[in-house]
Amino acid sequence: MSTSTHAFWLAGRRATGESALDVTSPWDGRLVGTVSVPTDAQIEEAVAAAHAVLDEFAATPAHVRAAALDHVSRRLGERSEEIARLICDENGKPMKWARGEVGRAVSVFRLASEEARRFNAGEAQRLDTDAGGTGRLALTRRFPKGVVLGIAPFNFPLNLCAHKVAPALAAGVPIILKPAPATPLSALVIGELLAETDLPAGSWSVLTVPNDRMPALVRDERLPVISFTGSDKVGYSIMDSVPRKHCTLELGGNGAAVVLGDYASEADLDQAATRIAAFSNYQGGQSCISVQRVIADAAVYDRLAEKVVAAVEAQVTGDPSDDATDVGPLISEEAAQRVERWTEEAVRGGARLLTGGKRDGATFAPTVLADVPDDATLACEEVFGPVLTLRRVEGEEAAFAAVNASKYGLQAGVFTHDVQAAFRAHRTLEVGGVIIGDVPSYRADQMPYGGAKMSGVGREGVRYAMDDYTYERVMVLTGLAL
């Protein structure tokens, strides 16, 4: 892995600034790369270029945008192993999950290319349903709200950047992408591949801007759309600071997996336990839809708890570059120390530690607790670490009430064979997505994705983000022989 200084991407071209930041591995602390940081003048140049190209880019033929997105998808696939290694190095994500992330980004750009080809064909509506509309037809099309500022997190350093960039380019909307300072290298690869296309200069930039210089960029009136993925604290502070801007916020979660009483065979419980164990610990638990809470009917609780603990203990923790590793380090030792504090607080409050609870540097052992007090930080907040809590409830109504007791509402999983219970869950649970027969961690990149309550506002998923970045404009034609 080269540790030479990586340029950022300013209006489609490589550029370097006057300072740099080091990117280090969370696993062993080694230097992974050095990234150039743009100056204020360079940030201004990128914003001005994006604003200037707004109309031109919106008018770009669909085949041009689609071809560019196809190219990025194909090139990501060709370089998948190299990019997975980069994600592993800068993020600490085990290779098995890093490869999966690259595969998802390949799909995101492919889906965006497909949507670009059919987006904005227009919808015709007859207006002669009343006498005053005789001879009139409304044609509705979508147009950019303005340049998008995309702010991405560290936990999926490639795919969550793809979810900002690909829908914007598919819809003909310029975007300035700001990757997380801890993991900027994957985002810069997207810039490298976009630079191989024929998209207009200024239609995209990838700027490695430190967090402390973001407020001025957030407030810039030439960036009327902000797409942010990260913590609820930061996300809502952004929204509060720019109340007249359009903000899409993909924020935290406290993902619950409900196991109802009908999910009772040994095969059922083995499958549920295996999925719960894997997806409470994947990405080191650093996913907003990781399984943090298991809420199980009393009829199956004891058997499920035994199986979950065994499955969690079978998770392999270690060097993320080892193909056998399931659980790598958290993004930093500070993050692991926070998870350790929350776990110890829960135990002091009466929780039972069933397995795990140990920290080694930035690595926290896969952990399961039972009887966690309702007021424990671990119960109330997003742990963002490999920690799972078990709760026994009596019946479906109590299970669904326990899910809704959280201030978060991103996704929930419900293990049941009862289709009526599935529809009751869909109606009752205050979340953005209900996954039946699986954990809350399932996400297909084309489906609408987002939360309720403190988990944010708006939806991602390629087509849904394209809608989010644009607005409807109606044209009425008069005097037609309909």
C-alpha positions in Angstrom: 0.0 0.0 0.0 1.5 3.3 -1.1 1.6 6.0 1.6 2.3 8.9 -0.8 0.0 11.9 -0.5 -3.3 11.5 -2.2 -4.8 14.4 -4.1 -8.5 15.3 -3.7 -10.8 16.0 -6.6 -11.7 19.6 -7.4 -14.3 20.1 -10.2 -13.3 16.8 -11.8 -9.5 17.3 -11.6 -6.8 16.3 -9.2 -5.7 19.0 -6.8 -3.5 19.4 -3.7 -3.7 21.9 -0.9 -1.2 23.4 1.6 -1.8 20.9 4.4 -2.4 17.2 4.8 -3.9 14.6 7.1 -2.7 11.1 7.9 -5.0 8.1 7.6 -4.0 5.3 10.0 -5.2 1.7 10.5 -7.5 1.2 13.5 -6.1 -2.4 13.8 -2.4 -1.7 14.2 -2.0 2.1 13.9 0.2 2.0 10.8 0.1 4.8 8.3 -2.2 3.8 5.5 -2.0 7.0 3.5 -1.7 10.8 3.6 -4.4 12.9 2.1 -4.1 16.5 0.9 -6.5 19.0 2.4 -8.1 21.8 0.3 -7.6 25.4 1.1 -10.5 27.8 1.6 -9.9 29.1 -1.9 -10.0 25.6 -3.4 -13.3 24.9 -1.6 -14.7 28.1 -3.0 -13.6 27.1 -6.5 -15.4 23.8 -6.2 -18.6 25.3 -5.0 -18.5 28.0 -7.6 -17.9 25.4 -10.4 -20.7 23.2 -9.2 -23.1 26.2 -9.0 -22.1 27.4 -12.5 -22.6 24.0 -14.2 -26.1 23.4 -12.6 -28.2 24.2 -15.7 -25.8 22.6 -18.1 -25.6 19.3 -16.2 -29.4 19.1 -15.8 -29.6 19.2 -19.6 -27.0 16.5 -20.2 -28.5 13.6 -22.2 -29.5 10.6 -20.1 -27.1 8.4 -22.1 -24.1 10.5 -21.1 -24.9 10.2 -17.4 -25.8 6.6 -17.7 -22.6 5.7 -19.5 -20.5 7.4 -16.8 -22.3 5.5 -14.0 -21.9 2.3 -15.9 -18.2 3.0 -16.2 -17.8 3.5 -12.5 -19.7 0.4 -11.7 -17.6 -1.7 -14.1 -14.3 -0.3 -12.9 -15.2 -0.8 -9.2 -15.8 -4.5 -10.1 -12.5 -4.7 -11.9 -10.6 -3.3 -9.0 -12.8 -4.9 -6.3 -10.0 -6.8 -4.4 -7.7 -3.7 -4.3 -10.5 -1.5 -3.1 -11.6 -4.0 -0.5 -8.1 -4.1 0.8 -8.1 -0.3 1.0 -11.4 -0.3 3.0 -9.9 -2.9 5.3 -6.8 -0.9 5.9 -8.4 2.5 6.5 -11.5 1.3 8.3 -10.5 -1.9 10.0 -13.3 -3.7 8.4 -12.7 -7.5 7.9 -12.0 -8.5 4.3 -15.2 -10.6 4.1 -17.3 -7.5 4.8 -15.1 -5.2 2.8 -15.6 -7.3 -0.3 -19.3 -7.2 0.3 -19.2 -3.4 0.5 -17.4 -3.1 -2.8 -20.0 -5.4 -4.4 -22.8 -3.2 -3.1 -21.2 -0.1 -4.5 -20.9 -1.8 -7.9 -24.7 -2.4 -7.7 -25.4 1.2 -6.6 -23.7 2.7 -9.6 -25.3 0.1 -11.9 -28.8 0.8 -10.5 -28.1 4.6 -10.9 -27.2 4.1 -14.5 -30.5 2.2 -15.1 -32.5 4.9 -13.3 -30.7 7.6 -15.3 -32.1 6.1 -18.5 -35.7 6.2 -17.4 -35.8 9.1 -14.9 -37.8 12.2 -15.7 -39.8 11.0 -18.7 -42.6 13.1 -17.4 -46.1 12.3 -16.2 -49.1 13.5 -18.1 -52.4 14.3 -16.3 -55.7 15.2 -17.9 -57.2 18.3 -16.4 -60.6 18.1 -18.1 -62.0 16.3 -15.1 -63.8 19.6 -14.5 -65.2 22.0 -17.1 -62.6 24.6 -16.3 -59.9 22.2 -17.5 -61.3 21.4 -20.9 -58.5 21.1 -23.4 -55.8 21.2 -20.8 -53.1 18.7 -20.0 -50.5 18.9 -17.2 -47.0 17.5 -17.8 -44.9 17.1 -14.7 -41.2 16.7 -14.8 -38.4 16.9 -12.1 -35.6 19.5 -11.9 -32.7 19.9 -9.5 -33.2 21.7 -6.2 -29.6 22.8 -6.5 -26.1 21.5 -5.8 -25.9 18.7 -3.2 -23.5 18.7 -0.4 -23.0 15.0 0.5 -21.5 14.3 3.9 -20.5 10.6 4.4 -19.6 8.6 7.5 -16.7 6.3 8.2 -18.5 3.0 8.7 -19.2 2.3 5.0 -16.5 4.5 3.4 -17.2 3.4 -0.1 -20.9 2.4 -0.4 -22.3 5.3 1.6 -20.3 7.7 -0.6 -21.8 5.9 -3.6 -25.3 6.5 -2.2 -24.6 10.2 -2.2 -22.9 10.5 -5.5 -24.6 8.0 -7.9 -28.2 9.3 -7.5 -27.1 12.9 -7.8 -25.2 12.2 -11.1 -28.0 10.0 -12.4 -30.5 12.9 -11.9 -28.2 15.5 -13.4 -27.5 17.2 -10.1 -24.0 18.5 -9.2 -22.6 17.2 -6.0 -19.7 18.0 -3.6 -18.8 15.0 -1.6 -17.2 15.3 1.8 -15.9 11.9 3.1 -15.2 11.1 6.7 -11.7 12.3 7.8 -10.9 8.9 9.2 -11.7 7.1 5.9 -11.2 9.3 2.9 -9.3 7.0 0.7 -12.2 5.0 -0.6 -14.1 8.1 -1.6 -11.0 9.3 -3.5 -11.2 6.1 -5.6 -14.7 7.1 -6.7 -13.2 10.4 -7.8 -10.5 8.6 -9.7 -13.1 6.6 -11.6 -15.4 9.5 -12.3 -12.4 11.4 -13.8 -12.2 8.7 -16.4 -15.7 9.7 -17.7 -17.1 12.5 -19.8 -19.2 14.2 -17.2 -19.0 18.0 -17.2 -16.2 19.7 -15.2 -17.7 21.0 -12.0 -20.5 18.4 -11.8 -18.7 16.6 -9.0 -15.9 17.2 -6.5 -14.5 15.0 -3.6 -13.1 17.3 -1.0 -11.2 16.0 2.1 -12.4 18.8 4.3 -11.8 18.5 8.1 -14.9 18.5 10.3 -14.0 21.8 12.0 -14.2 23.6 8.6 -17.6 22.2 7.6 -19.9 24.9 9.2 -19.1 27.5 6.5 -19.7 24.9 3.7 -23.0 23.8 5.3 -24.2 27.4 5.4 -23.2 28.3 1.8 -26.4 29.3 0.0 -25.2 27.8 -3.3 -25.5 24.4 -1.7 -29.3 24.2 -0.9 -29.4 20.4 -0.5 -27.6 18.6 2.2 -27.5 14.8 2.4 -25.9 13.7 5.7 -25.3 10.3 7.2 -24.0 10.1 10.8 -25.0 10.8 14.3 -28.3 12.3 15.4 -26.5 15.0 17.3 -24.5 16.2 14.3 -27.3 15.7 11.9 -29.9 17.7 13.7 -27.4 20.4 14.5 -26.9 20.8 10.8 -30.6 21.0 10.2 -31.0 23.6 12.9 -28.2 25.7 11.5 -29.8 25.9 8.0 -33.6 25.7 8.5 -34.4 26.9 5.0 -32.3 24.2 3.3 -33.5 20.8 2.2 -31.8 18.2 4.5 -31.9 14.4 4.2 -30.6 13.0 7.5 -29.7 9.3 7.8 -28.9 9.0 11.5 -28.6 6.6 14.3 -30.5 3.5 15.3 -31.1 1.0 18.1 -31.9 -1.9 15.9 -34.3 -4.5 17.3 -34.7 -8.1 16.3 -38.1 -9.5 17.5 -38.5 -13.3 17.8 -42.2 -14.2 18.2 -43.5 -17.3 19.8 -44.3 -19.1 16.6 -40.7 -19.0 15.5 -40.1 -22.0 17.7 -38.5 -25.0 16.0 -34.9 -25.8 16.5 -34.2 -24.9 12.9 -36.0 -21.6 13.3 -34.1 -20.6 16.4 -30.7 -21.8 15.0 -31.3 -19.6 11.9 -32.4 -16.6 14.0 -29.5 -16.9 16.4 -27.0 -17.2 13.5 -28.3 -14.1 11.8 -28.5 -12.2 15.1 -24.9 -13.1 16.0 -23.5 -12.2 12.6 -25.3 -8.9 12.3 -24.8 -7.6 15.9 -21.1 -7.9 15.2 -20.6 -7.2 11.4 -18.5 -4.0 10.9 -17.7 -4.3 14.6 -21.3 -3.4 15.3 -20.6 0.0 13.6 -23.8 0.0 11.5 -26.9 2.0 12.3 -29.0 -1.1 11.5 -26.9 -3.6 13.4 -28.8 -5.8 15.9 -28.5 -4.1 19.3 -31.6 -5.4 20.9 -33.1 -8.9 20.8 -36.7 -9.0 22.1 -37.9 -12.5 22.4 -41.2 -14.0 23.4 -41.0 -15.9 26.7 -42.0 -19.1 24.9 -38.7 -19.2 23.0 -36.5 -16.9 25.1 -34.4 -19.4 27.0 -33.6 -21.6 24.0 -32.9 -18.6 21.8 -30.6 -17.0 24.4 -28.5 -20.1 24.7 -28.1 -20.3 20.9 -27.4 -16.6 20.5 -24.6 -16.7 23.1 -23.0 -19.7 21.4 -23.3 -18.1 18.0 -21.7 -14.9 19.3 -18.9 -16.8 20.9 -18.2 -18.5 17.6 -17.5 -15.1 15.9 -13.8 -14.9 15.0 -12.2 -11.7 16.3 -8.8 -10.6 15.1 -6.8 -9.2 12.2 -9.2 -7.7 9.6 -6.9 -8.7 6.8 -7.4 -12.4 7.7 -10.2 -13.9 5.6 -11.3 -15.9 8.6 -12.0 -12.8 10.7 -15.6 -11.9 11.4 -15.0 -9.0 13.8 -12.3 -6.4 13.6 -11.5 -3.3 15.6 -13.7 -0.3 16.0 -12.7 2.8 14.2 -10.5 4.0 17.1 -9.5 3.1 20.6 -11.6 6.0 21.9 -14.7 4.4 20.3 -13.9 1.0 22.0 -13.4 2.7 25.4 -16.8 4.3 25.1 -18.4 0.9 24.4 -16.5 -0.5 27.4 -17.8 2.3 29.7 -21.4 1.8 28.6 -21.1 -2.0 29.1 -19.6 -1.6 32.6 -22.3 0.9 33.5 -25.1 -1.5 32.5 -23.5 -4.3 34.6 -23.2 -2.0 37.6 -26.9 -1.3 37.1 -27.9 -4.9 37.3 -27.4 -6.3 33.8 -26.0 -9.8 33.4 -22.9 -10.2 31.2 -23.4 -13.5 29.3 -20.3 -13.3 27.2 -17.6 -10.8 26.1 -17.2 -7.4 27.7 -13.4 -7.3 27.2 -11.5 -4.6 25.4 -8.0 -4.9 23.7 -7.0 -1.5 22.3 -9.6 -0.6 19.6 -11.1 -4.1 19.6 -14.1 -5.0 21.8 -15.1 -8.6 22.2 -18.5 -9.6 20.9 -20.7 -9.1 23.9 -24.2 -10.3 25.0 -26.0 -8.9 28.1 -29.4 -9.7 29.6 -31.6 -7.8 32.0 -30.2 -4.4 31.0 -32.0 -1.6 32.9 -34.3 0.5 30.8 -32.4 3.7 31.8 -28.9 2.3 31.0 -27.1 4.2 28.3 -26.7 0.9 26.5 -30.5 0.6 26.3 -31.3 4.1 25.3 -28.5 5.1 22.9 -26.9 3.7 19.8 -24.0 1.6 21.0 -22.2 1.4 17.6 -20.2 -1.5 18.8 -20.4 -5.3 19.0 -22.8 -5.4 21.9 -26.2 -7.2 22.0 -28.9 -7.1 24.7 -31.5 -9.8 25.3 -35.0 -9.0 26.6 -37.9 -11.4 27.5 -41.4 -10.3 26.8 -44.9 -11.9 27.0 -46.5 -11.9 23.6 -46.5 -9.9 20.4 -48.1 -6.7 21.8 -45.4 -6.4 24.4 -42.7 -7.1 21.9 -43.8 -4.4 19.5 -44.2 -1.9 22.4 -40.6 -2.6 23.4 -39.4 -1.9 19.9 -41.3 1.4 19.9 -40.0 2.4 23.4 -36.7 3.6 21.7 -36.3 7.2 20.6 -34.8 5.8 17.4 -36.8 4.2 14.5 -34.6 3.1 11.6 -35.3 -0.6 10.9 -36.6 -3.6 12.9 -36.5 -7.3 12.2 -39.3 -9.7 13.1 -38.9 -13.4 13.1 -42.3 -14.9 12.5 -44.1 -17.3 10.1 -47.5 -15.6 10.7 -48.3 -13.3 7.7 -50.9 -11.5 9.8 -48.3 -10.8 12.5 -46.1 -9.5 9.7 -48.7 -7.0 8.6 -49.4 -6.0 12.2 -45.7 -5.3 12.6 -45.7 -3.2 9.5 -48.6 -1.2 10.8 -47.4 -0.9 14.4 -43.6 -0.5 14.4 -42.4 3.1 14.3 -39.5 2.5 12.0 -38.6 3.2 8.4 -38.3 -0.5 7.5 -39.6 -3.8 8.8 -37.7 -6.9 7.8 -39.8 -10.1 8.2 -37.9 -13.3 8.9 -34.6 -11.7 9.3 -32.6 -9.1 11.2 -33.0 -5.3 10.9 -29.6 -5.1 9.2 -30.9 -6.2 5.8 -30.7 -3.4 3.2 -31.1 -3.7 -0.6 -29.6 -0.6 -2.2 -32.6 0.1 -4.5 -35.2 0.1 -1.7 -36.3 3.2 0.3 -34.0 3.5 3.3 -34.4 5.9 6.2 -35.9 6.3 9.6 -38.6 7.8 11.9 -38.2 9.7 15.1 -34.6 10.5 15.9 -33.3 8.3 13.1 -33.7 11.1 10.6 -35.7 12.5 7.8 -36.0 11.6 4.1 -35.1 8.5 2.2 -32.1 7.1 0.4 -32.1 4.2 -2.1 -31.1 5.2 -5.6 -34.5 6.2 -7.0 -35.6 7.7 -3.7 -32.5 9.9 -3.4 -33.0 11.1 -7.0 -36.5 12.2 -6.1 -35.1 13.8 -3.0 -32.5 15.9 -4.9 -35.1 17.2 -7.4 -38.5 18.8 -7.3 -41.6 18.6 -9.4 -42.4 21.3 -11.9 -45.7 21.2 -13.8 -46.3 22.6 -17.3 -50.0 23.0 -18.4 -50.7 22.8 -22.1 -53.9 24.6 -23.2 -56.3 24.2 -26.2 -55.6 20.5 -26.8 -58.0 18.2 -28.5 -57.9 15.5 -25.8 
